[in-house]
């Protein structure tokens, strides 16, 4: 942020133009932050979905909930919940 302010202070713009340029730069920075947050959230959701698919496949092959919990470090009650949702 300080870098943005310093950059705009060096421009030979009147106050109103400098303010508009500053606001544009801030909007760009905000958008980048939003995109980063959305990316990270999407990655977390994808990882969670992958874990669920792995657990469901393990359940289908007959591996017990306790064994899956031991192998994946996922709580047995959560594995049971995912398995119950699958069968509904």
Residue frames relative to the residue before (quaternion, step in Angstrom):
aa qw qx qy qz dx dy dz
X 1.0000 0.0000 0.0000 0.0000 0.00 0.00 0.00
X 0.6539 0.5057 -0.3211 0.4622 3.59 0.89 -0.90
X 0.6184 0.5518 -0.3359 0.4475 3.56 1.05 -0.79
X 0.6417 0.5199 -0.3123 0.4694 3.58 1.01 -0.82
X 0.6554 0.5051 -0.3086 0.4692 3.57 0.92 -0.91
X 0.6587 0.5139 -0.3101 0.4538 3.60 0.88 -0.92
X 0.6402 0.5338 -0.3232 0.4480 3.57 0.96 -0.87
X 0.7235 0.4494 -0.2561 0.4571 3.57 0.83 -0.95
X 0.5877 0.5649 -0.3804 0.4368 3.61 1.12 -0.43
X 0.6507 0.5331 -0.3083 0.4442 3.56 1.15 -0.58
X 0.5682 0.5975 -0.3908 0.4092 3.61 1.16 -0.36
X 0.3598 -0.7106 0.5564 0.2368 3.55 -1.12 0.65
X 0.2997 0.7379 -0.5325 0.2866 3.56 0.62 1.19
X 0.5128 -0.5959 0.4871 0.3804 3.53 -1.14 0.40
X 0.7291 -0.4666 0.2735 0.4194 3.57 -1.23 0.38
X 0.6701 0.5018 -0.3118 0.4494 3.58 0.89 -0.86
X 0.6623 0.4883 -0.3108 0.4758 3.61 0.93 -0.82
X 0.6337 0.5234 -0.3259 0.4673 3.57 0.99 -0.82
X 0.6462 0.5170 -0.3189 0.4620 3.59 0.98 -0.84
X 0.6603 0.4996 -0.3117 0.4660 3.61 0.91 -0.87
X 0.6512 0.5030 -0.3179 0.4711 3.58 0.96 -0.82
X 0.6296 0.5311 -0.3208 0.4676 3.57 1.02 -0.82
X 0.6631 0.5059 -0.2992 0.4635 3.60 0.91 -0.91
X 0.6254 0.5254 -0.3364 0.4687 3.59 1.02 -0.77
X 0.6624 0.4997 -0.3019 0.4695 3.57 0.90 -0.93
X 0.6443 0.5101 -0.3213 0.4706 3.59 0.97 -0.78
X 0.6366 0.5216 -0.3279 0.4639 3.59 1.00 -0.79
X 0.6355 0.5171 -0.3263 0.4714 3.58 1.01 -0.78
X 0.6628 0.5005 -0.3037 0.4669 3.57 0.92 -0.88
X 0.6324 0.5254 -0.3253 0.4671 3.59 1.02 -0.80
X 0.6559 0.5177 -0.3060 0.4562 3.57 0.94 -0.91
X 0.6387 0.5178 -0.3255 0.4669 3.59 0.99 -0.81
X 0.6503 0.5088 -0.3143 0.4686 3.58 0.98 -0.83
X 0.6370 0.5205 -0.3236 0.4676 3.59 1.00 -0.81
X 0.6596 0.5081 -0.3074 0.4606 3.57 0.94 -0.89
X 0.6368 0.5177 -0.3270 0.4686 3.59 0.99 -0.80
X 0.6564 0.5082 -0.3080 0.4647 3.59 0.93 -0.89
X 0.6560 0.5059 -0.3100 0.4665 3.58 0.95 -0.88
X 0.6279 0.5322 -0.3280 0.4636 3.59 1.01 -0.82
X 0.6836 0.4875 -0.2908 0.4588 3.58 0.83 -0.98
X 0.6419 0.5118 -0.3223 0.4713 3.58 1.01 -0.79
X 0.6477 0.5191 -0.3104 0.4633 3.57 0.98 -0.83
X 0.6356 0.5202 -0.3245 0.4692 3.56 1.00 -0.80
X 0.6534 0.5096 -0.3153 0.4625 3.59 0.91 -0.88
X 0.6582 0.4994 -0.3134 0.4681 3.58 0.95 -0.84
X 0.6447 0.5253 -0.3150 0.4573 3.58 1.00 -0.81
X 0.6453 0.5072 -0.3174 0.4749 3.57 0.96 -0.83
X 0.6493 0.5142 -0.3123 0.4653 3.58 0.95 -0.89
X 0.6551 0.5022 -0.3133 0.4695 3.58 0.94 -0.85
X 0.6375 0.5289 -0.3215 0.4588 3.58 1.01 -0.79
X 0.6322 0.5247 -0.3258 0.4679 3.57 1.02 -0.80
X 0.6562 0.5125 -0.3138 0.4563 3.57 0.94 -0.92
X 0.6568 0.5074 -0.3181 0.4583 3.59 0.91 -0.87
X 0.6341 0.5238 -0.3273 0.4652 3.58 0.99 -0.83
X 0.6654 0.4997 -0.3013 0.4655 3.59 0.87 -0.96
X 0.6655 0.4990 -0.3156 0.4566 3.59 0.86 -0.88
X 0.6397 0.5096 -0.3270 0.4735 3.59 0.99 -0.75
X 0.6388 0.5153 -0.3227 0.4715 3.58 1.01 -0.77
X 0.6391 0.5144 -0.3251 0.4704 3.60 0.99 -0.81
X 0.6445 0.5376 -0.3184 0.4407 3.59 0.97 -0.86
X 0.6951 0.4651 -0.2774 0.4728 3.56 1.06 -0.70
X 0.6070 -0.6116 0.3294 0.3860 3.55 1.29 0.05
X 0.4276 0.6762 -0.4898 0.3464 3.58 1.19 0.22
X 0.4684 -0.7013 0.4616 0.2751 3.58 -0.85 0.95
X 0.6473 -0.5203 0.3989 0.3888 3.52 -1.29 0.48
X 0.6507 0.5254 -0.3196 0.4455 3.59 0.95 -0.85
X 0.6586 0.4996 -0.3111 0.4690 3.58 0.98 -0.84
X 0.6412 0.5166 -0.3202 0.4684 3.57 0.99 -0.85
X 0.6382 0.5255 -0.3217 0.4615 3.58 0.94 -0.87
X 0.6597 0.5111 -0.3011 0.4614 3.56 0.95 -0.87
X 0.7074 0.4715 -0.2613 0.4571 3.59 0.94 -0.90
X 0.7962 0.3536 -0.1500 0.4675 3.58 0.99 -0.85
X 0.3360 -0.7429 0.4955 0.2995 3.58 1.26 -0.38
X 0.4481 0.6204 -0.4888 0.4188 3.56 1.12 0.72
X 0.5231 -0.6565 0.4311 0.3311 3.62 -0.81 0.92
X 0.5686 -0.6327 0.4170 0.3202 3.55 -0.99 0.92
X 0.6453 0.5215 -0.3432 0.4403 3.61 0.97 -0.74
X 0.6372 0.5066 -0.3311 0.4772 3.60 1.07 -0.66
X 0.6197 0.5265 -0.3366 0.4749 3.59 1.02 -0.76
X 0.6533 0.5104 -0.3100 0.4654 3.57 0.96 -0.86
X 0.6285 0.5323 -0.3252 0.4647 3.57 1.04 -0.80
X 0.6607 0.4936 -0.3103 0.4729 3.60 0.90 -0.90
X 0.6580 0.5142 -0.3061 0.4571 3.57 0.98 -0.83
X 0.6459 0.5134 -0.3160 0.4683 3.58 1.04 -0.75
X 0.6313 0.5276 -0.3331 0.4605 3.59 1.00 -0.75
X 0.6333 0.5511 -0.3237 0.4363 3.56 1.04 -0.81
X 0.7352 0.4437 -0.2402 0.4526 3.55 0.93 -0.90
X 0.5849 0.5832 -0.3821 0.4144 3.61 1.23 -0.05
